């Protein structure tokens, strides 16, 4: 190991040289060498982005304005609902004072004698809507699964276009199609078959005129089919591909992959699509009015004519004579409003029961 070289001693001061102080005897520091080595800093010009931002004013006012506008948009929904409810309550004050809560459970509807009750219309609305869901949901799920998982690429766009086209057809066109096609089919072909094989259930008995609860339910099923299938297809396509690959890698079949890897992850959105379809069915007016038969009675047979809340308003509002008659029709609208709120609340509770309050996950 080489020995360190001792530093050479300083030369002795002479008479002519000035005396050395302590700072001169100290070795130069590293900082001084670094400072000496660094070049003089040249001030760079500001970038274009910084110059643009410096010319702008303070954005606090713009942010507060935007937040206030968005808050106003959110509160407007509450305002619209409260406004509609207020108009319905004020318009039905006379009927509420005359009948009270009995109006919603009374079965009579006689404008001549001034006897009004909404129970036949509530029953007809719920029967046709839920029967339409029972027919439309399985078919809509099948269409959505085929389009998202099994359909060839060449057929996917045409079938999707035709499915969404059904949602764009006006309800009066559905009503005309029902009058000229579905009513004769129900009266002459489908009705006798149902009576022959399912008449023992009691749901398909009595006179079959073609118009009735079953015909209206079939029209509603066709009308809500594109809504449920389109939303369900988009939700299923949003499930990550890795989810499908993971299930297939574990040895699952194609059906098991769709059932566990796709439908299970998309169940929250599927229930939401069904809720939207139910809302459309509850409020549909013209097509149902043309094929339901318009008779304010509660019947066990699905062949029997019926009435819905929306149909009675459309049929009799312009013919209402007298303040009590008009107030009763407005209260029918209030009943439809309340039924819609209750059905949506039950559907939300169902969503919570399915998901146990957990948010939707994409993985």
C-alpha positions in Angstrom: 0.0 0.0 0.0 1.6 3.3 -1.0 2.3 5.8 1.7 0.4 9.1 1.6 2.6 12.0 0.6 3.0 14.5 3.2 2.1 18.1 2.2 5.0 20.3 1.5 5.6 23.0 4.2 4.9 26.5 3.4 7.9 28.7 2.7 8.9 30.9 5.6 7.7 34.4 5.4 10.1 37.0 4.4 10.4 40.5 5.5 8.9 41.9 2.3 5.9 39.5 2.2 2.8 40.3 4.2 1.8 38.0 7.1 -0.7 35.2 6.3 -4.0 35.1 8.1 -6.1 32.1 9.0 -8.3 32.2 5.9 -5.3 32.1 3.6 -4.0 29.1 5.5 -7.3 27.1 5.1 -7.7 24.8 2.0 -10.1 26.0 -0.7 -13.6 24.4 -0.3 -15.4 22.2 -2.8 -18.2 24.7 -3.1 -15.8 27.3 -4.4 -14.5 24.9 -7.1 -18.1 24.1 -8.1 -19.1 27.7 -8.2 -16.1 28.5 -10.2 -16.8 25.7 -12.6 -20.5 26.6 -13.1 -21.0 29.0 -16.0 -22.9 32.2 -15.5 -26.7 31.4 -15.7 -28.4 32.8 -18.7 -32.1 33.7 -18.2 -34.2 31.7 -20.6 -37.3 33.3 -22.3 -40.7 32.1 -21.0 -42.5 29.4 -23.1 -45.6 30.1 -25.2 -47.8 28.2 -22.7 -46.5 30.1 -19.7 -46.9 33.4 -21.6 -50.5 32.5 -22.4 -51.3 31.5 -18.9 -49.7 34.7 -17.5 -51.9 36.9 -19.8 -55.0 35.2 -18.5 -56.8 36.5 -15.4 -57.7 34.6 -12.3 -60.0 31.5 -13.1 -61.7 31.5 -9.7 -64.7 33.4 -11.0 -65.2 31.1 -14.0 -64.9 28.0 -11.7 -67.5 29.4 -9.3 -69.9 30.3 -12.2 -69.5 26.8 -13.7 -70.2 25.1 -10.3 -73.3 27.3 -9.7 -74.6 26.5 -13.2 -74.2 22.7 -12.6 -75.8 23.0 -9.2 -78.7 24.7 -10.8 -79.1 22.0 -13.4 -79.1 19.3 -10.7 -81.7 21.2 -8.6 -83.9 21.7 -11.6 -84.8 18.0 -11.6 -86.2 18.4 -8.1 -88.0 21.5 -9.2 -89.6 19.9 -12.2 -90.9 16.9 -10.1 -92.2 19.2 -7.3 -93.9 21.4 -9.9 -95.6 18.4 -11.6 -96.8 17.0 -8.3 -98.1 20.4 -7.2 -100.1 20.8 -10.4 -101.6 17.3 -10.0 -102.5 17.8 -6.4 -104.1 21.2 -7.0 -106.0 19.9 -10.0 -107.4 17.0 -8.1 -108.4 18.9 -4.9 -112.2 18.5 -5.6 -111.9 14.7 -6.1 -109.6 14.3 -3.1 -112.1 16.2 -0.9 -115.0 14.1 -2.2 -113.6 10.6 -2.1 -110.3 10.8 -0.1 -108.2 7.7 -0.1 -111.2 5.6 -1.2 -110.6 6.8 -4.7 -107.6 4.5 -5.1 -109.3 1.4 -3.9 -112.8 1.9 -5.3 -113.8 -0.1 -8.4 -116.7 2.0 -9.6 -116.4 4.4 -12.5 -119.7 6.1 -13.4 -119.4 9.7 -14.7 -123.2 10.0 -15.0 -123.8 9.4 -11.2 -120.6 11.0 -10.1 -119.0 7.7 -8.8 -115.3 7.5 -9.5 -112.6 5.0 -8.5 -109.2 4.3 -9.8 -108.7 0.6 -8.9 -109.7 -0.9 -12.2 -107.2 1.4 -14.0 -104.4 0.7 -11.6 -105.0 -3.1 -11.9 -105.0 -2.8 -15.7 -101.8 -0.8 -15.8 -99.9 -3.2 -13.5 -101.2 -6.3 -15.3 -100.3 -5.2 -18.8 -96.9 -3.8 -17.7 -95.7 -6.8 -15.8 -97.0 -9.2 -18.3 -95.2 -7.3 -21.0 -92.0 -7.5 -19.0 -92.5 -11.3 -18.6 -92.6 -11.6 -22.4 -90.0 -9.0 -23.4 -87.2 -9.5 -20.9 -86.2 -13.1 -22.0 -86.3 -12.2 -25.6 -84.4 -8.9 -25.0 -81.7 -10.8 -23.1 -81.4 -13.4 -25.9 -81.1 -10.6 -28.5 -78.4 -8.8 -26.4 -76.4 -12.0 -25.8 -76.5 -12.9 -29.5 -75.4 -9.5 -30.7 -72.6 -9.1 -28.1 -71.2 -12.7 -28.0 -72.4 -14.9 -30.8 -73.4 -12.8 -33.8 -71.1 -12.7 -36.9 -69.5 -9.4 -37.5 -71.4 -8.9 -40.8 -74.8 -9.4 -39.2 -74.2 -7.4 -36.1 -74.7 -3.9 -37.6 -77.9 -4.7 -39.5 -79.5 -6.5 -36.6 -78.6 -3.7 -34.2 -80.0 -1.1 -36.5 -83.3 -3.0 -36.9 -83.6 -3.5 -33.1 -83.1 0.2 -32.5 -85.4 1.1 -35.3 -88.3 -0.5 -33.3 -87.8 2.1 -30.6 -88.2 4.9 -33.2 -91.6 3.7 -34.5 -94.4 6.0 -33.1 -96.9 4.3 -30.7 -99.9 5.1 -33.0 -98.2 3.0 -35.7 -97.9 0.1 -33.2 -101.6 0.6 -32.4 -102.7 0.4 -36.0 -100.6 -2.7 -36.5 -102.2 -4.2 -33.5 -105.7 -3.4 -34.7 -105.3 -4.8 -38.2 -102.8 -7.7 -37.5 -102.6 -8.6 -33.8 -106.3 -8.4 -32.9 -107.4 -10.8 -35.7 -104.5 -13.1 -34.9 -105.5 -13.2 -31.3 -109.2 -13.7 -32.1 -108.9 -16.4 -34.7 -105.6 -18.3 -34.1 -103.7 -17.6 -31.0 -106.6 -17.2 -28.6 -108.2 -20.6 -29.4 -104.8 -22.3 -29.0 -104.3 -20.7 -25.6 -107.8 -21.7 -24.5 -107.3 -25.3 -25.7 -104.0 -25.9 -23.9 -104.0 -23.4 -21.0 -107.7 -22.8 -20.4 -107.5 -25.0 -17.2 -105.5 -22.2 -15.6 -108.5 -19.8 -15.7 -106.4 -17.1 -17.3 -107.6 -17.8 -20.9 -111.4 -18.3 -20.6 -114.5 -16.3 -21.5 -115.3 -14.4 -24.7 -112.3 -13.6 -26.9 -112.9 -10.5 -29.0 -109.2 -10.1 -29.9 -108.9 -6.9 -27.9 -108.0 -7.2 -24.2 -105.3 -7.3 -21.6 -103.2 -10.0 -23.4 -103.2 -8.1 -26.7 -102.2 -4.9 -25.0 -99.4 -6.7 -23.2 -98.1 -8.1 -26.4 -98.0 -4.6 -28.0 -96.2 -3.3 -24.9 -93.7 -6.2 -25.0 -92.8 -5.3 -28.6 -92.4 -1.6 -27.7 -90.1 -2.1 -24.7 -88.0 -4.9 -26.4 -85.6 -2.5 -28.2 -85.0 -0.4 -25.1 -84.1 -3.4 -22.9 -82.0 -5.2 -25.5 -80.0 -2.1 -26.7 -79.1 -1.1 -23.2 -78.3 -4.6 -22.1 -76.1 -5.1 -25.2 -74.1 -2.0 -24.5 -73.6 -3.0 -20.9 -72.4 -6.5 -21.9 -70.0 -5.0 -24.4 -68.5 -2.9 -21.6 -67.5 -6.0 -19.6 -63.7 -6.3 -20.1 -62.4 -9.0 -22.5 -60.0 -10.2 -19.8 -63.1 -11.3 -17.8 -64.2 -13.6 -20.6 -60.7 -14.9 -21.2 -60.2 -15.7 -17.5 -63.4 -17.7 -17.3 -62.5 -19.6 -20.5 -59.0 -20.3 -19.2 -60.5 -22.0 -16.2 -62.1 -24.6 -18.5 -65.6 -23.1 -18.7 -67.8 -23.6 -21.8 -69.2 -20.8 -23.9 -72.5 -20.7 -22.0 -70.8 -20.8 -18.6 -68.5 -17.9 -19.7 -71.5 -15.8 -20.7 -73.5 -16.7 -17.6 -70.7 -16.2 -15.0 -68.3 -13.9 -16.7 -70.6 -11.5 -18.5 -74.2 -11.6 -17.2 -73.1 -11.7 -13.6 -71.0 -8.6 -14.0 -73.6 -6.8 -16.0 -76.6 -7.7 -13.7 -76.8 -4.2 -12.2 -77.1 -2.6 -15.6 -79.5 -5.2 -16.9 -81.9 -4.5 -13.9 -81.6 -0.8 -14.8 -82.6 -1.5 -18.4 -85.6 -3.5 -17.2 -86.6 -0.6 -15.0 -86.5 1.8 -18.0 -88.6 -0.7 -20.0 -91.1 -0.9 -17.1 -91.3 2.9 -17.0 -92.1 3.0 -20.8 -94.8 0.3 -20.3 -96.5 2.1 -17.4 -96.9 5.3 -19.3 -97.7 4.1 -22.8 -101.0 5.5 -24.0 -102.1 5.4 -27.6 -101.1 1.9 -28.7 -102.6 0.4 -25.5 -105.8 2.4 -25.9 -106.4 1.1 -29.4 -106.2 -2.6 -28.4 -107.1 -3.0 -24.7 -110.9 -2.7 -25.1 -111.3 0.2 -22.7 -113.7 -1.3 -20.1 -113.2 -0.3 -16.4 -113.5 -3.7 -14.9 -111.2 -6.1 -13.1 -111.3 -9.5 -14.8 -109.4 -12.7 -14.2 -109.2 -13.7 -17.8 -106.5 -12.1 -20.0 -108.9 -12.2 -22.9 -111.2 -9.7 -21.2 -111.1 -6.0 -22.1 -109.5 -3.7 -19.6 -108.4 -0.1 -19.0 -105.1 1.6 -17.9 -104.5 4.9 -16.2 -103.0 6.5 -19.2 -105.8 5.2 -21.5 -108.7 6.6 -19.5 -107.1 10.0 -19.4 -106.5 10.0 -23.2 -110.1 8.8 -23.9 -112.2 10.8 -21.5 -110.3 14.0 -20.7 -111.8 16.0 -23.7 -115.2 14.6 -22.9 -115.2 15.5 -19.2 -118.3 17.5 -18.2 -118.3 18.9 -14.7 -115.6 19.9 -12.3 -115.7 16.7 -10.4 -115.3 14.5 -13.5 -112.3 16.6 -14.6 -110.8 16.5 -11.1 -111.2 12.7 -11.0 -109.2 12.4 -14.3 -106.5 14.7 -12.9 -106.4 12.4 -9.8 -106.0 9.5 -12.2 -102.8 11.2 -13.4 -101.8 11.6 -9.8 -102.4 7.9 -9.3 -100.2 7.1 -12.3 -97.5 9.4 -10.9 -97.6 7.6 -7.5 -97.7 4.1 -9.1 -94.6 5.0 -11.1 -92.7 6.2 -8.1 -93.6 3.1 -6.1 -92.7 0.7 -8.8 -89.3 2.4 -9.3 -88.7 2.4 -5.6 -89.4 -1.3 -5.5 -87.1 -1.8 -8.5 -84.3 0.1 -6.7 -84.8 -2.0 -3.6 -84.5 -5.1 -5.9 -81.2 -3.7 -7.3 -79.9 -3.2 -3.8 -80.9 -6.8 -2.8 -79.1 -8.2 -5.8 -75.9 -6.2 -5.3 -76.1 -6.0 -1.5 -75.4 -2.3 -1.8 -72.0 -2.8 -3.5 -71.2 -0.5 -6.5 -70.8 -1.9 -10.0 -67.3 -3.1 -10.8 -65.8 -3.4 -14.2 -63.5 -6.3 -13.2 
